[in-house]
């Protein structure tokens, strides 16, 4: 009896395994067939699609009728999203059935599954679905930092700078994003945003001031000099470093007052500030710059000496002469740093 029971159990388990195997095999085959069909549709559509998004005078002649054809066009919009203007994207969405896309995004945004919510948030931005804006603004209050980043990104993709202040205010709470993440968001904003950045500079929030100052320098606004001059004198080393990063983006603009404020940081108590100063001075090929870099070669911090040696080397003949003189310096740190960079240069 027991043997019969065991054999029956084994046969049942075998049948179940065979059924599962057949099901998985059919599913895999079906998925492969769908993938092949999608690839064929994409090959058929891609030339016309690219012509439409790159040539403003061309008409969109593709007429997707099946579910698969619409799915392929959706994926192509996402793949080439950074090259498609807002009006062109809206035109394409109408062809693939915008209502279906909106319904899918809304369903994802309402999901309790966090990954689906993040996916829906991302798609709302990529498809530039303006009707999702109210929900995205409410979602800025999310405690999930990753969702906050995706939400902020989508709001910028949809509305450019319109909600930038709201995003920065939320980000500033407990510094919920890294500085680089916030800068990557601001990079998405097109056009002139100096008013927003200056409002941030007046806010008194050190974290946001660092970000705004770097961005002001990166965008090379004429207000850069005023803020750099002011921030080089602030007690927070982070603001002095941000001023030097902004200066590095701005370069040597031939403004003596601007250069004097920066060069005054030579004896700053924070080694990070002196290191960024040494890096900035590779953009200033003057006798005073060479003198400061020569003195920084004797700095107690290795990274400061490293940046100083690299900057001297970038100043061609004058810098190389200064490095050669340092080979006979009394300071061992300066001799070693000069020797290392000159040896490396000789081997290249």
N, C-alpha and C positions, 0 to 999 in steps of 0.2 A: 504493500500500500504506500509506504513511504517512498519507495523507489519510483512508483508511478507518479506520485505527487511531484517529486523532484524533476522527473522528465517533463512533465506538463509545464512546470515552472520554467524550465530551460527553453522549451519550445516557444512559450509565450514571450520570454525575454528576447529570443532570437527574432521572432516575428516583429516585435516592437523595434528592435535595432534595424531590421531590414526596412521597415516602414520609414523610420527616421532617416536612414541613409538615402532611400529613394526620394524622400521629400527634399532633403538637402541637395541632392544631385539635380533634381528638377529645378529647385530654386536657383542654384548656381548656373545652370544652363540658361534659365530664363533671364537672369541678370546679365549674363554674357551677351545674350541676343539683344537685350535692351541697350547695353553699352555699345554694341556694334551699330545698332540702328541710330543711336545718338551721334556716334562718330560720323556716320554717313550723312545725317542731316546737317551736322556742323560743317562738313566739307562742302556741302551743297550751298549752305547759307553764308559762310564766312566771307567770301570775296565781296558779295553784295553788301553785307553788314559793314565791313571795313570801308567800303567805298562811301557808304552813307554817312558814317561818323566822321570821315576825314574830308568829305567834299560837301560843303554847305548847299551847293546848287543841285545836288542829286536828289531824286525821289526814292522813297522807300517802297520797293516793289514786292518784298517778301510778304506772304500772307499765310502765317501759320494757322493750320486748321485743327491739327491733332494735339492731344495733351503733350506728347513727346516733343513735338515741334516747338510748342510754347515753352517747355522746360529748357530746351536747348537755347532758345533766345534769352531766357532769363539768366542762364549761366554765362552767356556771352556778354550781357549787360554788366554782370558782376566782374567778369574777367577784364573788360576794357573800360570799367567805370571811371578810372582816372583820366581817360582821354575823351570822355563824352560830356558835352555841356548839358546844363540843366534842361533847356528846351528840347534838345535832341533826345535826352533820356526820357522825358515825359512823352514824346512822340512814340518812342519805342515801346513804352509801357502800355500805351493805348492799343498797340498792335498785338501784344501778347495777352491782353486782358487785365487791365490794371485792377479791376475789382477783385479778381482772384488773388492777385499779389497782396492787396491790402487785407483781404480776409485772412490769408495765411499769416501775415505779419501780426495782425491783431490777435490771432489765436495764440501765437508764440508769446506775445507780450503779456497775455493774461495767464499763461501757464504757471503752475507752481514749480515746475522744473526750472532751476536757475539757468541751466545751459540753454534751454529753449528760449528763455527770456533774453539771454544775451544774444542768441542768434537772431531773434526777432528785432531786437534793438539795432544790431549791426545792419540788418537788411533794410530797416526803415531809413537809415542814413545812406546806404549805398543806392537805394532806389529814390532817395530824396522825397520821401512821402511826407509832405507838409501837414497832412491831416493827423499825423502821429505826434505833432509837436506838443499839444497839451499833456498827453500821457508821458512823453519824454521829460517834460519840465517837472512833473510830479515825481518822476523816477530819479531825479537828481538827489532826492532825499534818501535814496537807498543806502543801507548800511554796508552793502557789498562794494568794496573798492573797485573790483574789476568791472562790475556792472556800471558803476559811476563813470569809469573811463570810457566805456563803449557808448554810454548815454551821451556824455559830453561830446564825443567824436561825432555821433549822429546828429546832434543838435547843430553843430558847426557845419556839417555837410549839408544840412537842410537850410539853415538860416544864416550862414556865414558868421558875422560878428554880432548879430542881434542879441544873442543871449550869452555873449562872452563874459560879461560882468557877473551874471548869475552863476556861471560855471566856476569862475575864479573865487567867488565868495564861498561856494560850497567846498571847493578844493582846499581853501585856506583853513577850514575847520579841522583841527588836529592834523594838518598837513597830510591829507588822505591820498595824495599822489606824490610820486617822486618829482623832483624838479624837471628832470629830463622828459618825463611823461607829459607834464603840463606844457613844456616848450614844444613838444611834438604836436600837441593839440593846437597851440597858437600858430604853428607853421601852416596849418590847414586853412587859416583865415586869410582871405584875399582882400586886397585893397588897403586903404589907410586906416590904421587903428591907433594912431598916436593919442587921441583923446582918451580912449580906454586905458592905454598904458600909463598915461600921465595921471589919470585918476587913481590908478593903483599905486603909483609912486607917492601920491599924497596921502595914501591910506594909513601909512605907518606900520603896516604888516611886513615884517622883515622877509618872510618867505616869499610873499608876492612881489615885494620890491626887487628881490634878487632876480626873479623871473622876468619882470617887466624891464628891468635895466638891461639884462642880456639881450632881450628882444629888441629894445630900442636901438642898441648898438648894431645888432645883426641887420636890422632894416635900414640902418644908416640915416635915421631921422636927424634933422638939424638940431633938435632938442637934446641930442645925445651928449654934446659937450657940457651943457649946463648940468645935467644929472650926473655925469661922470665926475665933474669938478666937485660937486656937492657930496657924492657918495664916497669919494676917496678920503674924506675927512670924518666919516662916521665911525663910532666906537665898535660897531659889529664888524668883525673881520669878514663875515660872509658878504656884506655889502661892498667892502673894499675889493674883495675878489671879483664880485659881479661887475664892479666898475672897470677892473682890468680886463675882464672877458669882453665887455662891451668895447673897450678901447682896442682890443686886439682885432675885433671885427671892423672897427672904424679905421684903424691904422693911423699913420702919421699924416694929419691934415694940415700941418704947417702952422698950427695955433700954439704960440709960445706958452700962454697961460695954461692951456690944456695939458701940454707936455710937462710943465713945471709941477702941476698937481700930481701927476702920475709919478714923475721921477722922485718926488718927495717921499715916496713909499719905500725908498731904498733901505731905510733903517727901521722899517716896520717890525713890531715885536712878533708878529705871526709869520712863521717860515713859509706858509702857504701863499701869503701875500707877496713875499719877496720872490718866491718861485714863479708866480704869474707875472710879476714885473719883469723878471729876467726873460721870460718867454715873449712878452710884449715888445721888449727893446730890440728884438730882431727886426722889427718893422721901422726902427728909427736909426738910420745910418749917419750918426753925427759923432763928433769927438766926445761930447758929454755922455752919449749913450755908451760908447766904448769904455770910457772911464768908469762908469757905474758898473758895467758888466765885468770889468777887470777886478773891481773891488768885491763884487758878488762871487767871484771865483774863490775867494777865501772864506766864504760863508760857512758857518758850522753845520749847515744842513746839506746832505748829499744831493738832494733833488734840486736845490737852488743852484748848486755848483754845476750840476748836469745841464740845466736850462741855460745858465750863463755861458757855458762852453759851446753849446749848440748855437746860441745866438751870435756869439763872437765868430764862429765859423761861417755863419751865413753872411757876415759882413765882408766877405772876400778879402782883399789884400790888407785892409786896415785891421780887420778882426784877426787874421792869421798872424800878422806882426805882433799883435797884443798877446796871442797865445804863445808864440815863440818866446817872447820876453818872460812869460810866466814860467817857462821851464827852468829859469834861474831864480824864481821867487823864493823868499825865505819860508813862506807858508807851504808846508808839505801838501795840504789839501789842494791848494791852487796848482802846484807842480803836477800832482797826480792827475787832476782833472784835465789840465792842458795836454799832458802827455797822452792820455787815453784818447781824447778826441782827435789829436793830430795823427796818432798811429792809425786810428780807424780810417781817417781821411786818406792817408798814404796808401792803405791797402785797397781802397776803392778805385 
